[in-house]
């Protein structure tokens, strides 16, 4: 810690118990691919990504070279499919194992973040409970669904590294920005990283501009999409209506907080 960074204060925390490392193993075992299968878009992704030249071309083009239906920049996901094809060929096991391992890493990082608010036991239990939620089935059992699981790995890593930097435990802000870049190259879900880091920075009593590198990267990514790729992204029929989007987000958030809102009454 340098004298030019007086806002970073080293905070003592208990060492991580060894049994806490069982968390990713537990999450992986619960979702281990016993009978993996290909479905729907899996065939398209596998066929496209088995050619490394096409997979690397996605670094500067929309995913799968699409120009008429969707406009997603997700080169890291395409490259992960390319790696699956190189390792397992047409067998679905290795591709689904990749999803399972990503889920295990997410569970571990969720637990590491939770232990900053809860005891080790409660943090472990909370992350384990999250890991077994049936809502993860689409992300893990459907190979193309990895866009959410793989992206969440990088999002949680970026947030965790930023939190550690705010706590004065590492010089991990640069590493946090690199993890955010990997998340942005996986799915648009990563646009939330910069706001998340800003809110966490304020919660940890850091200056309001503590997350400025994340915002700079987000701005550069949007500029890259507009200048190099030609548009912001989304589906061909996407319309941007701020009012409708805000209303939908509020409704979705309310559904998550109170599931009975969308449950159909039984007769």
C-alpha positions as CSV (number, residue, x, y, z in Angstrom):
1,X,0.0,0.0,0.0
2,X,1.5,3.3,-1.0
3,X,1.2,6.7,0.8
4,X,-0.8,8.0,-2.3
5,X,-3.6,5.6,-1.5
6,X,-4.8,6.6,2.0
7,X,-8.3,5.3,1.3
8,X,-7.2,1.7,1.2
9,X,-7.2,0.3,4.7
10,X,-6.1,-3.3,5.4
11,X,-8.8,-5.3,7.1
12,X,-8.1,-8.5,9.0
13,X,-10.4,-11.4,8.1
14,X,-10.2,-15.0,9.3
15,X,-8.3,-17.4,7.1
16,X,-10.5,-19.5,4.7
17,X,-11.3,-22.9,6.2
18,X,-10.1,-25.8,4.2
19,X,-13.5,-27.4,4.1
20,X,-14.8,-24.3,2.2
21,X,-12.9,-25.6,-0.9
22,X,-15.4,-28.4,-1.0
23,X,-18.1,-26.0,-2.2
24,X,-17.2,-26.0,-5.9
25,X,-16.8,-29.8,-5.8
26,X,-20.2,-30.2,-4.2
27,X,-21.8,-27.9,-6.9
28,X,-20.0,-29.9,-9.7
29,X,-21.1,-33.3,-8.3
30,X,-24.7,-32.2,-8.0
31,X,-24.8,-31.3,-11.7
32,X,-22.3,-33.9,-13.1
33,X,-23.3,-34.7,-16.7
34,X,-24.6,-38.3,-16.3
35,X,-26.5,-38.4,-19.6
36,X,-25.4,-35.3,-21.6
37,X,-27.1,-34.5,-24.9
38,X,-27.1,-32.0,-27.8
39,X,-30.2,-29.9,-28.3
40,X,-31.5,-27.0,-30.5
41,X,-28.8,-24.4,-31.1
42,X,-26.0,-26.8,-29.9
43,X,-25.7,-28.3,-33.3
44,X,-25.3,-25.0,-35.0
45,X,-22.7,-23.8,-32.5
46,X,-20.7,-27.0,-32.6
47,X,-20.7,-27.0,-36.4
48,X,-19.5,-23.4,-36.6
49,X,-16.9,-23.5,-33.9
50,X,-15.2,-26.7,-34.9
51,X,-13.3,-24.6,-37.5
52,X,-10.7,-22.6,-35.5
53,X,-10.5,-19.9,-38.2
54,X,-14.2,-19.2,-37.9
55,X,-14.0,-19.3,-34.1
56,X,-11.2,-16.7,-34.0
57,X,-13.0,-14.6,-36.6
58,X,-15.7,-13.9,-34.0
59,X,-13.2,-11.6,-32.2
60,X,-14.0,-8.9,-34.8
61,X,-17.5,-10.0,-36.0
62,X,-20.9,-10.8,-34.6
63,X,-21.2,-14.3,-33.2
64,X,-21.3,-17.1,-35.8
65,X,-20.9,-14.5,-38.5
66,X,-24.6,-13.7,-38.2
67,X,-25.8,-10.5,-40.0
68,X,-29.6,-10.9,-40.2
69,X,-31.0,-12.3,-36.9
70,X,-28.8,-11.4,-34.0
71,X,-25.9,-9.1,-33.3
72,X,-24.0,-10.6,-30.3
73,X,-20.3,-10.1,-29.7
74,X,-19.4,-13.3,-27.7
75,X,-16.0,-14.5,-29.1
76,X,-15.0,-16.2,-25.8
77,X,-18.0,-18.4,-25.9
78,X,-17.4,-19.4,-29.5
79,X,-13.7,-20.2,-28.6
80,X,-14.9,-22.3,-25.7
81,X,-17.1,-24.4,-28.2
82,X,-14.0,-24.7,-30.4
83,X,-12.0,-26.0,-27.4
84,X,-14.8,-28.5,-26.7
85,X,-14.8,-29.8,-30.3
86,X,-11.0,-30.1,-30.2
87,X,-11.1,-32.1,-27.0
88,X,-14.3,-34.2,-27.3
89,X,-15.1,-34.0,-31.0
90,X,-18.9,-34.6,-31.4
91,X,-19.3,-36.1,-27.9
92,X,-21.4,-33.9,-25.6
93,X,-19.8,-35.0,-22.3
94,X,-16.8,-32.6,-22.4
95,X,-18.9,-29.7,-23.5
96,X,-21.3,-30.2,-20.6
97,X,-18.5,-30.8,-18.2
98,X,-17.2,-27.3,-19.1
99,X,-20.6,-25.9,-18.0
100,X,-20.5,-27.9,-14.7
101,X,-17.0,-26.7,-13.9
102,X,-18.0,-23.1,-14.6
103,X,-21.0,-23.5,-12.2
104,X,-18.7,-24.9,-9.5
105,X,-16.4,-21.8,-9.8
106,X,-19.4,-19.5,-9.6
107,X,-20.6,-21.3,-6.4
108,X,-17.1,-20.8,-4.9
109,X,-16.9,-17.1,-5.7
110,X,-20.5,-16.6,-4.5
111,X,-19.4,-18.2,-1.2
112,X,-16.3,-16.0,-1.0
113,X,-18.4,-12.9,-1.4
114,X,-21.0,-14.1,1.1
115,X,-18.5,-14.7,3.8
116,X,-17.9,-11.0,3.9
117,X,-21.4,-10.6,5.3
118,X,-22.0,-14.0,7.0
119,X,-20.1,-16.6,9.0
120,X,-18.2,-19.2,7.1
121,X,-20.8,-21.8,7.7
122,X,-23.7,-19.6,6.6
123,X,-21.8,-18.4,3.6
124,X,-21.1,-22.0,2.6
125,X,-24.8,-22.9,3.1
126,X,-26.0,-19.9,1.1
127,X,-23.7,-20.6,-1.8
128,X,-24.6,-24.3,-1.8
129,X,-28.3,-23.5,-1.7
130,X,-27.8,-21.2,-4.7
131,X,-25.8,-23.9,-6.5
132,X,-28.6,-26.5,-6.3
133,X,-31.4,-24.2,-7.5
134,X,-33.3,-25.9,-10.4
135,X,-33.3,-22.7,-12.4
136,X,-29.6,-23.4,-13.4
137,X,-30.7,-26.4,-15.5
138,X,-30.9,-24.4,-18.7
139,X,-27.4,-22.9,-18.2
140,X,-25.8,-26.2,-17.4
141,X,-27.7,-29.0,-19.2
142,X,-28.1,-27.0,-22.4
143,X,-24.7,-26.5,-23.9
144,X,-25.4,-23.2,-25.6
145,X,-26.9,-22.0,-22.3
146,X,-23.3,-21.7,-21.1
147,X,-23.3,-18.0,-22.1
148,X,-24.8,-17.3,-18.7
149,X,-22.7,-19.6,-16.6
150,X,-19.3,-18.8,-18.3
151,X,-20.1,-15.1,-18.2
152,X,-21.0,-15.3,-14.5
153,X,-17.6,-16.8,-13.8
154,X,-15.9,-13.7,-15.1
155,X,-18.4,-11.3,-13.6
156,X,-18.0,-12.8,-10.1
157,X,-14.2,-12.9,-10.5
158,X,-14.2,-9.2,-11.5
159,X,-16.4,-8.2,-8.6
160,X,-14.4,-10.3,-6.1
161,X,-11.1,-8.9,-7.2
162,X,-12.5,-5.3,-7.0
163,X,-13.9,-6.0,-3.5
164,X,-10.5,-7.3,-2.4
165,X,-8.9,-4.2,-3.8
166,X,-11.3,-2.0,-1.9
167,X,-10.5,-3.9,1.3
168,X,-6.8,-3.2,0.7
169,X,-5.9,-6.9,0.4
170,X,-4.5,-6.9,-3.1
171,X,-3.6,-4.7,-6.1
172,X,-6.3,-6.5,-8.0
173,X,-8.2,-3.6,-9.6
174,X,-6.3,-4.1,-12.9
175,X,-7.0,-7.9,-12.7
176,X,-10.7,-7.0,-12.0
177,X,-10.8,-4.9,-15.2
178,X,-9.2,-7.8,-17.2
179,X,-11.9,-10.2,-15.8
180,X,-14.5,-7.7,-16.8
181,X,-13.1,-7.7,-20.4
182,X,-13.4,-11.5,-20.5
183,X,-17.0,-11.2,-19.3
184,X,-17.8,-8.5,-21.9
185,X,-16.4,-10.9,-24.5
186,X,-18.8,-13.6,-23.3
187,X,-22.2,-11.9,-23.0
188,X,-23.9,-8.5,-22.7
189,X,-24.8,-9.5,-19.1
190,X,-21.4,-8.1,-18.2
191,X,-22.6,-4.5,-18.8
192,X,-23.7,-4.7,-15.2
193,X,-20.1,-5.1,-13.8
194,X,-19.3,-1.4,-13.8
195,X,-22.5,-0.3,-11.9
196,X,-22.0,-3.2,-9.5
197,X,-18.4,-2.2,-8.7
198,X,-19.5,1.4,-8.2
199,X,-22.2,0.4,-5.7
200,X,-19.9,-1.9,-3.9
201,X,-17.1,0.7,-3.8
202,X,-19.5,3.2,-2.2
203,X,-20.7,0.5,0.3
204,X,-17.1,-0.1,1.2
205,X,-16.6,3.6,1.7
206,X,-14.3,4.1,-1.2
207,X,-14.3,7.3,-3.4
208,X,-17.1,7.5,-5.9
209,X,-14.6,7.2,-8.8
210,X,-13.0,4.0,-7.5
211,X,-14.5,2.0,-10.4
212,X,-13.6,4.4,-13.1
213,X,-11.4,1.9,-15.0
214,X,-14.5,-0.4,-15.3
215,X,-16.6,2.5,-16.7
216,X,-13.8,3.3,-19.2
217,X,-13.7,-0.3,-20.4
218,X,-17.5,-0.3,-20.8
219,X,-17.3,2.9,-22.8
220,X,-14.6,1.5,-25.0
221,X,-16.6,-1.7,-25.5
222,X,-19.7,0.2,-26.6
223,X,-17.5,2.3,-29.0
224,X,-16.0,-0.9,-30.4
225,X,-19.5,-2.2,-31.1
226,X,-20.6,0.9,-32.8
227,X,-17.5,1.8,-34.8
228,X,-16.0,-1.6,-35.7
229,X,-19.0,-3.9,-35.6
230,X,-21.4,-1.3,-36.9
231,X,-24.1,-1.3,-34.2
232,X,-24.7,-1.7,-30.5
233,X,-26.0,-5.2,-30.7
234,X,-29.2,-7.2,-29.9
235,X,-31.6,-8.8,-32.2
236,X,-32.6,-7.5,-35.6
237,X,-36.1,-6.6,-34.4
238,X,-34.9,-5.0,-31.2
239,X,-36.5,-1.7,-30.3
240,X,-35.2,0.6,-27.5
241,X,-38.0,2.0,-25.4
242,X,-36.7,3.3,-22.1
243,X,-40.1,3.3,-20.4
244,X,-41.0,-0.2,-21.5
245,X,-37.6,-1.5,-20.5
246,X,-37.7,0.1,-17.1
247,X,-41.3,-1.3,-16.5
248,X,-40.2,-4.7,-17.6
249,X,-37.1,-4.7,-15.3
250,X,-39.2,-3.6,-12.3
251,X,-41.8,-6.3,-13.0
252,X,-39.0,-8.9,-13.4
253,X,-37.3,-7.8,-10.2
254,X,-40.6,-8.0,-8.3
255,X,-41.2,-11.5,-9.6
256,X,-37.8,-12.6,-8.3
257,X,-38.4,-11.1,-4.9
258,X,-42.0,-12.4,-4.6
259,X,-42.5,-15.6,-6.8
260,X,-46.2,-15.7,-5.9
261,X,-46.8,-12.7,-8.1
262,X,-46.5,-14.9,-11.2
263,X,-47.8,-18.1,-9.8
264,X,-51.1,-19.2,-11.3
265,X,-53.8,-19.7,-8.7
266,X,-55.0,-23.4,-8.3
267,X,-58.6,-24.3,-8.3
